Amino acid sequence: MTTTGLDGFALLDETWRTVTPDAARRMLIAAVQAFAGKGYHATTTRDIASLAGMSPAAVYIHYRSKEELLFNISLVGHETSLALLSSIEGEGATQRLKNAVAAFAGWHAEFHTTARVVQYELGALSPEHHAQVAELRRQIEQRMRSFIEDGVQAGVFDVPDVKGATLAVLSLCIDVARWYHPDGKRTPDEIGALYADLVLRMVRPNQLTDF
């Protein structure tokens, strides 16, 4: 399997390392590449099998349909994001929010191909699968909201609308996957640091004094 122009097999394999057996993992990686390149609806199972170096019939050994492939991609992607935010530590609310935004934005840059599929193909999921993913998204939102709420309660953040601010922060980070290109001027870590600084400027009390 080639890696040109995409996240790369090594990076994707890191994301999907819990998926077994190997053939099922290869199929998911190929589906990510195909969906990102052509879009879910324009992609065929034959396209996916070709990228995986397998026969079209092999897809159905591990996945019942193209939609089930998308669901598994979305499930793993959202579980990874939730685990990432759940692992955030830091001394004080400011540092925790900074670390959370840096990690979340950085992930959407480093794994931009995967993230584009995870974030922008939700409408193709079946109602049942969409409901499962929606619950994970609710938990992700709650984790990010908790970082902002901690700062408000500690008196270090001035956020009149915590829910609105949370959605703004999540949207800012998620959108990185739409435009990021590995040949750009900033690395994923640099993007994470930039976005963390921007978000802290959003939530901190205004330090300007009127004269």
N, C-alpha and C positions, 0 to 999 in steps of 0.2 A: 504494500500500500504506500502511495506517495503522500508527502506532507506539504507539497508546494502550495503556498497561498492560503493555508488554513492554520488552525491552531497547531497542527503538527501531531503526528501519532504519539510521540512521547508525552506531550502535555495532555492530550485527550485520554491516553491510557491511564495517566495519573488520576484523572477525574473519574474514570469508569473502572478503576482497578478492582472494585468490589463485585463487579458483574462476572459471573461464571456461567457456563464454561467459556473457554477462549473464543469459540466460534460466535457465541451470543454477544460477547463484548465487541468483537470485530464488526459484527452486524450493526450494533449501536453506533460505533464510531463512524462507520460508512454512512449510516442514515443521517447523522449530524452533518457530515460533509455534503451529502446530497441535498438535504433540506435547506441548508444555508446557501448553497449554490444556485438552486433552481426554485426554491420554495416548496412547501409541503405538497400542494395540490399538483404541481407540475412534475413532481418526482414519482417515478414508478419503482416497484419492487425490483425490477430488472436493473435500474440505475444503482440501487443500493447494493444488490448482489455483485454487480460489476466492480464497484469500488471496494467491496470486501474481498474480491477475488474468489467468489463462490458462485454456485449456480443459483438461478432464481428460485428453484424449489427449496433451496437450503434456508431461505428466509422463514418459511412456514414451519420448519422444524423447531424453531425457537420462538417465533412470534406469529400470532394468528392473523395479523393484518398489519398494514402500514400504519394505521392509527395506533395500534398497540406499541409499535416501535416509538412513535412520537410520545406516547404516554410515558414509556420507560425513560426516555431522554428527559422529559419534563420532570418526572418524579425524582430522578437522581440529581438533576440540576438544582431543583428547589430544596431537596434534602441537604445538598452540599452547602447551599447558601445559608440555610437555617443553622446548620452545624457551625459554619464559620462565624455567624453572629453570636451564637450561643457560647462560643469559646473566648469571646472578647474579655480582656481584663485591662486593668489600668488603675492608677492611683487617682481617685476622684472622678466626678462625672465628666469633666472636660476631657480628660485623657481617654476615658472609655468611649465617648462619642467620637473623638478624633480617630481612635484605633478602629472603631466600627466602620466609619465612613471610608477610611483608607483601605481597609480590607475588602469591603463590599465593592467599591469602585474599582479597586485594583483587580479583583477577581473578574469583573465584567470586561476589563481590558485584556488581561492575560488569556482568558478563555472566551474571547469575543465571539468566535464562531459558534461555540456551544451556547453561549448566553443569548445570541440572537434567536436561535431556534427555541430555547427555553422561554424567552420573554415575548416573542412576537408570533408564535404559532399556536397560541392557546386556543384560538377560535376553532381550530380543527379537531380538538379533542371531543370525545363523546360526552354527553351530559354527566354520566357517572364518573368518568375520569376527570372531567373538568372540576367536579365537586371536590374530589380528593386533592387536586392540585390547589384549588382555591383555599382549602383549609391550611395547607402549607404556607401559602402566600399570606394568609391572615396571621399565622404565627411569626413569619418574617417581619411583617409590619409591626406586630406587637413587640418584638425584640428591639427593633429600631426605636419605636416609640418609648420604650422603657429607658433607653439611654437619655433621651431628651427630657422625659419626666423626672429622672433623677436629678438632672441639672436644674430644672425649675424648682423642685422641692428644696434643693440645696441653696437656692438663691443666686446661682451663677449664670443661669440662662433666663432670658426674658422672652417668653414665647406665649402670647395670648391664645393661640390656636395650635395646640400640640398635635392634634390629628392632622390638620392641614400642613403643618411643618414637616411631620413625618412623611406624608405622601410626597411632598416636594423633595425631601432628601432622597427618598427611594427612587423617585423618577429621575433625579439628577444622576444618580449612580448607574441605574439601569440603562439609561440612554447612551452610556459610554460604549456599550456593545454595538450600537447602531453605526457609530462613526469611526470607532477605533481602527487603526491600521498599524501593524507591527513596524512598518517602515516610517512611521511618523516621528516627530521630534521628541516625544515624551515616552518613557517606559511606563509599564503598568504601575510600578512603585511611585514614579513621579506624578502620574495622574492621581493615584490614591492620595498622595500628600497634598496636591493642589486642591482636590475636592474636599479633603478634610479641613483645610484652612478656610475654604469658602463657606462651608457649613458652620464652622465655629463663628465666623463673622456674622452669619445669619441669626444665630441664637443668643449671642452674648448681648448683655445690656449695652445701649448706646453710651459710649464714654465721652461724647462731645458735651461741652458746657456752653450754654447760651450766655453771651456777654451783653 
